[in-house]
Amino acid sequence: MIKLDYEKYFLENGLEVILGKDNQNPIVAVNLLYHVGSANEAHRKTGLAHLFEHMMFQGSVNVPKGMHFHFVEETGGSLNANTTFDRTVYFDKLPSTHLELGLWLESDRMGWFLPALVQETLTNQIDVIKNERLERYDNAPYGLGFEKIIRLVYPEGHPYRDPVIGHMKDILATGLEDVREFFTTFYTPANATLVVYGDIEENQTKELIQKYFGEIKGAPKPEPPAIVQPYQLTDTVREVYTDKVFLPKLYFAWPSVVAFTREDIALALASDFLTSSKNSRLHKKFVFTDESLQNISFSNYTGKYHGMNLLTATVKPGFDPLEMEKEIIGELNKAIRSEVTTEEMDRIKYNYKVQAIYNLQSVNAIASRMNEYNFYTGDPDHMSAILDTIASITAEEMLSVVQKYTTENYARLLIAPGGNK
Amino acid sequence: MNQINRSRPPLPELFKEFKLPVFEEKFLENGSRVVFHRKEKLPITVVNFIVEAGAKFDPEGGEGLAQLTAALIDEGAGELDALALNALLESRGLSLGVFASNDNFVVSISGLSEDLDLMLKIVSDVVYDPHFKLEDFERERDRIRNSIKQQKNDPQSMAWVLLDKIIQGRPNAYTYTGANEDSIEEITLSDVTFFHAEKVEPLKPVFTVVTDLPYEEVEKSLHDHFLGKMGVHAPEKVDTGYALRDLRFYILDRKDSPQTEMLAGFPLDNQCWSNLNNAFQLVNNLYGGHFNSRLMKNLREEKGFTYGVHSFLMRMKDSYKFLISTSVDTQNTGPAILEIIKEMNDVRKNISEEELEFSRHKQSKGSAFMFETYGMIGMLQRTIVEGNLPLDHFNLELKGLESATLEDAITAANQYFLMENLQFVLVGDRDGIIKSMPQPLLRGVVEINDRGMVVVRE
């Protein structure tokens, strides 16, 4: 039931194409993933990958500024884009009769973006991103927590050491030449994967893809960042940052593994075991029983080149955050060395199966997952493999992996009330 | 390199007709209404239990009672305590949500259809046999108490809380906790059990169900778990009339904040929905309802004042709110306000046929998208129930959008774009905001504290 049928092939210029058919509704998803994220940025050029997420809507030779939005919304469709450490995705959901429009739009900015690039639109989007950064990070409670913890856990030169949105001074300093060079290097057919999923006729769709993307000039695929070899912190590092917040919040981080490995999946199960529900070990102890924390969350924040385990906890009034640090670490160590019941393990695993079925509801979600899975594993239908892996992971294996990646030394950030941000 | 003509967008293929489904209406033996839709794609079921017992029934000084009742009602029910109930839900991958909107008290559950009977038993237990233990009450109240304090440092939360208070006299439960620092201390466990016994339990509920299963199976389970328990009463009437006020700019000082969180709006009576609903939706679309709207083009794509700006209608049973939301850097707060008002004024004077047509297409052509997922269909069913709308509402709406004329749109804009009554909440650096505002606007400035009380400076 969970298996997805697809066809994968390459155009001569190197563009990877994945097609899937679902005729339930007259809707099609066009999902174009560029294999570039903030991990590819040069030193002091942070935020460039994310800036592109904005600039790609600023017009190309045949699609003037603002008209990408116009054309898609006029069909009743929707569109957006997002950027991570590893990749940038542009997605359009359209009535299937407008598939050709989606391919025209995406191909025009892949092939004919640079001639339309002007300082005016760059200046405008730098202002927009400045406000995005203020709204989502600088002026939001705990907004800088993630940015600060990655600097503690990842060393100098690590591909994930800087925030995806970039540092303000780098954003403001971005020039046209930076944009040109970044586009020429990374926005090439061979560095992208196009997924078209939904109400399509395969042969006609292939012809349209060839028509619109086939003539875009190929270029060599850029060298990706090196995969970070596993390491452990040699000391526990601690930082305190004061912010305009009411409750103190603790962040603990440990270096972990790359995404979609068996260990990564075991760590995902461990996050459910530890904090995802009322009965999960740490939530039950601190939020439900002791009522010393407002919330607690353990997640395995991984990517193509490396990852980290991140544990966050918001401390309630009347509890000392430094004492809570000891308690939380102590309880974590206790939980991951305890016996996991069969019921606990079954509950965790069953939820993944249910979620996998839920994920089949929307063509946009399926197209997005296919592109993600393909990018990380080469298999657009990797969900089946993930479920098989989950089924084969025992409680003992889950615990041994989480023990391996939550070692004695860690990075710890405390966001404390009192700041004037 | 350019081998094909790319200069114009390709024309669409022939139109594929997609007929919006019309929900079915069924009735249980006791007369309770079921809004039903069968969708056979996946083995998923979503059920909503709805009674009109929302935050509008909170007593004065007890704001947040409906929400606290909702937070507590699934902390143990039937034979299971809070942890055991959670374990049962998790063991079957079920998702249970309970919330109180301004109008309604809603219990929502989703899961695989093979668990339909279990899902309905859980909802029935939660609604009709909650434990309401003191320790659970204290824990949930403490959690909400801390959330209220936390949101004081969140500009977006504060803008919502304060604007709701200004427009309707209290925070809207739909958006945040509903309670305030004082009221949360006043609410007791007895208040919660009373609210449940008097406001929730006695009412005749409405169910919405979307599933791949035939109705007969659903009906049997509903009868098994709800007959003999459900109330029969209709909800009380509550006066929710809201008054319009003159243009004002309420500033909550957040010293040295580099950005101003801005939320503006005014209340509308339900006439706007019944008379000019479709035309007004089109007007809102072109003003601030999408990426290509006048506000987005102006404030973001031309001036770079903001990351995003949106306008929208928030529907309640007896009234509506028109809202505009954005965040702008402090020095551009005044200029952004001027542009928001100017664009509203311009819409009242001038809408082009082309613009209206775009807005119409945006709204109507994407209708197939609304019915894609089980969760989205469940939301649409709730809209029908909560708004007391006909079962074919979405088809009627499409027809209405198609037939709305330019004259209708301009009439709607002039009748309901009440820029003279806009109430702005500005959460940011007071001195910076005032410095950015042109003299004529300063007359309407009022400084308030985080409880919405006016601050008078020496």
HADDOCK unambig.tbl for C-alpha pairs under 7 A between the chains (distance, minus, plus):
assign (segid A and resid 62 and name CA) (segid B and resid 6 and name CA) 6.45 0.50 0.50
assign (segid A and resid 62 and name CA) (segid B and resid 7 and name CA) 5.24 0.50 0.50
assign (segid A and resid 69 and name CA) (segid B and resid 291 and name CA) 6.31 0.50 0.50
assign (segid A and resid 69 and name CA) (segid B and resid 292 and name CA) 6.13 0.50 0.50
assign (segid A and resid 70 and name CA) (segid B and resid 292 and name CA) 5.97 0.50 0.50
assign (segid A and resid 73 and name CA) (segid B and resid 362 and name CA) 5.26 0.50 0.50
assign (segid A and resid 74 and name CA) (segid B and resid 358 and name CA) 5.58 0.50 0.50
assign (segid A and resid 74 and name CA) (segid B and resid 361 and name CA) 5.39 0.50 0.50
assign (segid A and resid 74 and name CA) (segid B and resid 362 and name CA) 4.95 0.50 0.50
assign (segid A and resid 75 and name CA) (segid B and resid 361 and name CA) 6.21 0.50 0.50
assign (segid A and resid 75 and name CA) (segid B and resid 362 and name CA) 6.17 0.50 0.50
assign (segid A and resid 75 and name CA) (segid B and resid 365 and name CA) 5.90 0.50 0.50
assign (segid A and resid 75 and name CA) (segid B and resid 366 and name CA) 6.92 0.50 0.50
assign (segid A and resid 76 and name CA) (segid B and resid 361 and name CA) 5.91 0.50 0.50
assign (segid A and resid 76 and name CA) (segid B and resid 362 and name CA) 4.20 0.50 0.50
assign (segid A and resid 76 and name CA) (segid B and resid 363 and name CA) 6.16 0.50 0.50
assign (segid A and resid 76 and name CA) (segid B and resid 364 and name CA) 6.55 0.50 0.50
assign (segid A and resid 76 and name CA) (segid B and resid 365 and name CA) 4.45 0.50 0.50
assign (segid A and resid 76 and name CA) (segid B and resid 366 and name CA) 3.85 0.50 0.50
assign (segid A and resid 77 and name CA) (segid B and resid 366 and name CA) 5.73 0.50 0.50
assign (segid A and resid 97 and name CA) (segid B and resid 12 and name CA) 5.37 0.50 0.50
assign (segid A and resid 97 and name CA) (segid B and resid 13 and name CA) 4.85 0.50 0.50
assign (segid A and resid 97 and name CA) (segid B and resid 14 and name CA) 6.76 0.50 0.50
assign (segid A and resid 97 and name CA) (segid B and resid 15 and name CA) 6.54 0.50 0.50
assign (segid A and resid 98 and name CA) (segid B and resid 12 and name CA) 4.97 0.50 0.50
assign (segid A and resid 98 and name CA) (segid B and resid 13 and name CA) 6.76 0.50 0.50
assign (segid A and resid 100 and name CA) (segid B and resid 10 and name CA) 6.37 0.50 0.50
assign (segid A and resid 101 and name CA) (segid B and resid 9 and name CA) 6.21 0.50 0.50
assign (segid A and resid 101 and name CA) (segid B and resid 10 and name CA) 5.64 0.50 0.50
assign (segid A and resid 124 and name CA) (segid B and resid 301 and name CA) 6.78 0.50 0.50
assign (segid A and resid 124 and name CA) (segid B and resid 302 and name CA) 6.94 0.50 0.50
assign (segid A and resid 124 and name CA) (segid B and resid 303 and name CA) 6.81 0.50 0.50
assign (segid A and resid 124 and name CA) (segid B and resid 304 and name CA) 5.23 0.50 0.50
assign (segid A and resid 125 and name CA) (segid B and resid 304 and name CA) 6.74 0.50 0.50
assign (segid A and resid 127 and name CA) (segid B and resid 304 and name CA) 4.97 0.50 0.50
assign (segid A and resid 127 and name CA) (segid B and resid 305 and name CA) 6.88 0.50 0.50
assign (segid A and resid 128 and name CA) (segid B and resid 300 and name CA) 6.42 0.50 0.50
assign (segid A and resid 128 and name CA) (segid B and resid 304 and name CA) 4.93 0.50 0.50
assign (segid A and resid 128 and name CA) (segid B and resid 305 and name CA) 6.62 0.50 0.50
assign (segid A and resid 128 and name CA) (segid B and resid 306 and name CA) 5.51 0.50 0.50
assign (segid A and resid 128 and name CA) (segid B and resid 307 and name CA) 4.88 0.50 0.50
assign (segid A and resid 129 and name CA) (segid B and resid 307 and name CA) 6.46 0.50 0.50
assign (segid A and resid 131 and name CA) (segid B and resid 306 and name CA) 5.41 0.50 0.50
assign (segid A and resid 131 and name CA) (segid B and resid 307 and name CA) 5.37 0.50 0.50
assign (segid A and resid 131 and name CA) (segid B and resid 328 and name CA) 6.60 0.50 0.50
assign (segid A and resid 131 and name CA) (segid B and resid 329 and name CA) 6.41 0.50 0.50
assign (segid A and resid 132 and name CA) (segid B and resid 307 and name CA) 4.89 0.50 0.50
assign (segid A and resid 134 and name CA) (segid B and resid 259 and name CA) 6.62 0.50 0.50
assign (segid A and resid 135 and name CA) (segid B and resid 327 and name CA) 6.58 0.50 0.50
assign (segid A and resid 139 and name CA) (segid B and resid 257 and name CA) 6.88 0.50 0.50
assign (segid A and resid 139 and name CA) (segid B and resid 259 and name CA) 6.93 0.50 0.50
assign (segid A and resid 140 and name CA) (segid B and resid 154 and name CA) 6.27 0.50 0.50
assign (segid A and resid 141 and name CA) (segid B and resid 153 and name CA) 6.38 0.50 0.50
assign (segid A and resid 141 and name CA) (segid B and resid 154 and name CA) 5.89 0.50 0.50
assign (segid A and resid 215 and name CA) (segid B and resid 1 and name CA) 6.55 0.50 0.50
assign (segid A and resid 244 and name CA) (segid B and resid 153 and name CA) 6.13 0.50 0.50
assign (segid A and resid 245 and name CA) (segid B and resid 150 and name CA) 6.73 0.50 0.50
assign (segid A and resid 245 and name CA) (segid B and resid 153 and name CA) 5.58 0.50 0.50
assign (segid A and resid 246 and name CA) (segid B and resid 149 and name CA) 6.41 0.50 0.50
assign (segid A and resid 246 and name CA) (segid B and resid 150 and name CA) 5.27 0.50 0.50
assign (segid A and resid 246 and name CA) (segid B and resid 153 and name CA) 6.90 0.50 0.50
assign (segid A and resid 247 and name CA) (segid B and resid 150 and name CA) 6.88 0.50 0.50
assign (segid A and resid 278 and name CA) (segid B and resid 83 and name CA) 6.57 0.50 0.50
assign (segid A and resid 278 and name CA) (segid B and resid 86 and name CA) 6.56 0.50 0.50
assign (segid A and resid 279 and name CA) (segid B and resid 83 and name CA) 6.16 0.50 0.50
assign (segid A and resid 279 and name CA) (segid B and resid 87 and name CA) 6.59 0.50 0.50
assign (segid A and resid 294 and name CA) (segid B and resid 143 and name CA) 6.55 0.50 0.50
assign (segid A and resid 347 and name CA) (segid B and resid 90 and name CA) 5.87 0.50 0.50
assign (segid A and resid 347 and name CA) (segid B and resid 91 and name CA) 4.37 0.50 0.50
assign (segid A and resid 350 and name CA) (segid B and resid 91 and name CA) 6.85 0.50 0.50
assign (segid A and resid 350 and name CA) (segid B and resid 92 and name CA) 6.92 0.50 0.50
assign (segid A and resid 350 and name CA) (segid B and resid 93 and name CA) 6.54 0.50 0.50
assign (segid A and resid 351 and name CA) (segid B and resid 90 and name CA) 6.98 0.50 0.50
assign (segid A and resid 351 and name CA) (segid B and resid 93 and name CA) 4.74 0.50 0.50
assign (segid A and resid 354 and name CA) (segid B and resid 93 and name CA) 5.93 0.50 0.50
assign (segid A and resid 361 and name CA) (segid B and resid 372 and name CA) 6.79 0.50 0.50
assign (segid A and resid 361 and name CA) (segid B and resid 373 and name CA) 5.27 0.50 0.50
assign (segid A and resid 362 and name CA) (segid B and resid 372 and name CA) 6.17 0.50 0.50
assign (segid A and resid 362 and name CA) (segid B and resid 373 and name CA) 6.21 0.50 0.50
assign (segid A and resid 421 and name CA) (segid B and resid 257 and name CA) 6.52 0.50 0.50
